[in-house]
């Protein structure tokens, strides 16, 4: 879940580059890639009382930290 603010693929790539310290190569879309994806976090807030508190950069930093600590998943 996120904040309800939309981001482009390029914004996501740049945020992950910043978080990971790695540069990613941007290539063409793969067969089967989703053209766009939207989600409204209002249901989680209403049903669970939970709301995202951080923006894209913090979310990517946390994702990268988790990945480093769990390189093979759970």
Backbone torsions as a table, in degrees:
resi	resn	phi	psi	omega
1	UNK	NA	150.3	179.4
2	UNK	-125.7	-156.0	-175.6
3	UNK	-92.2	-11.0	-174.6
4	UNK	95.2	-2.0	175.7
5	UNK	-92.0	128.7	-179.4
6	UNK	-80.7	149.6	177.7
7	UNK	-133.8	147.4	175.4
8	UNK	-80.7	164.6	176.7
9	UNK	-60.2	-41.7	179.9
10	UNK	-61.8	-39.9	176.5
11	UNK	-62.7	-40.3	178.4
12	UNK	-64.7	-44.8	179.4
13	UNK	-60.5	-47.0	-179.6
14	UNK	-62.3	-39.3	179.0
15	UNK	-66.4	-38.9	177.9
16	UNK	-71.2	-34.3	175.2
17	UNK	-61.1	-45.0	179.5
18	UNK	-62.7	-44.7	-177.5
19	UNK	-68.8	-38.6	-173.8
20	UNK	-93.1	-18.5	-175.6
21	UNK	74.4	14.4	-179.6
22	UNK	-113.1	153.9	175.5
23	UNK	-103.2	133.5	-178.5
24	UNK	-107.7	142.5	178.9
25	UNK	-87.7	128.0	178.8
26	UNK	-95.6	125.1	-179.4
27	UNK	-123.9	-176.2	179.4
28	UNK	-70.3	163.9	178.5
29	UNK	-64.9	141.6	177.4
30	UNK	-89.6	155.3	176.0
31	UNK	-60.1	131.4	179.6
32	UNK	92.9	-10.6	177.5
33	UNK	-62.7	141.2	178.6
34	UNK	-74.4	133.0	-179.1
35	UNK	-70.8	-38.8	177.0
36	UNK	-157.9	156.3	-177.9
37	UNK	-144.8	131.1	-178.1
38	UNK	-129.2	147.3	175.8
39	UNK	-148.5	142.3	178.2
40	UNK	-108.1	117.4	-176.6
41	UNK	-78.5	4.0	-175.7
42	UNK	-61.6	-35.8	-179.2
43	UNK	-64.2	-42.1	178.4
44	UNK	-62.1	-40.4	178.6
45	UNK	-65.7	-43.4	-178.4
46	UNK	-68.7	-48.4	-174.3
47	UNK	-82.0	-35.4	-174.3
48	UNK	-109.1	-11.8	-177.1
49	UNK	69.5	25.6	-176.6
50	UNK	-115.6	138.5	178.7
51	UNK	-142.2	135.5	178.2
52	UNK	-61.9	138.4	-176.1
53	UNK	-109.6	-9.9	-174.2
54	UNK	-121.1	161.5	179.3
55	UNK	-91.5	-173.1	-174.2
56	UNK	-58.1	-46.9	-178.0
57	UNK	-60.4	-45.0	179.2
58	UNK	-65.7	-39.6	179.3
59	UNK	-62.9	-42.5	179.5
60	UNK	-68.0	-38.1	176.0
61	UNK	-59.7	-44.3	-179.8
62	UNK	-66.2	-42.7	177.6
63	UNK	-59.8	-45.3	-178.9
64	UNK	-65.7	-41.4	177.8
65	UNK	-60.4	-44.5	178.7
66	UNK	-61.4	-43.9	-178.8
67	UNK	-61.5	-42.4	178.5
68	UNK	-63.3	-35.7	-178.9
69	UNK	-82.2	-15.7	-177.8
70	UNK	-135.9	64.0	-173.3
71	UNK	-62.9	-22.3	178.6
72	UNK	-110.5	15.7	-177.8
73	UNK	89.0	-154.3	-178.8
74	UNK	-72.1	NA	NA
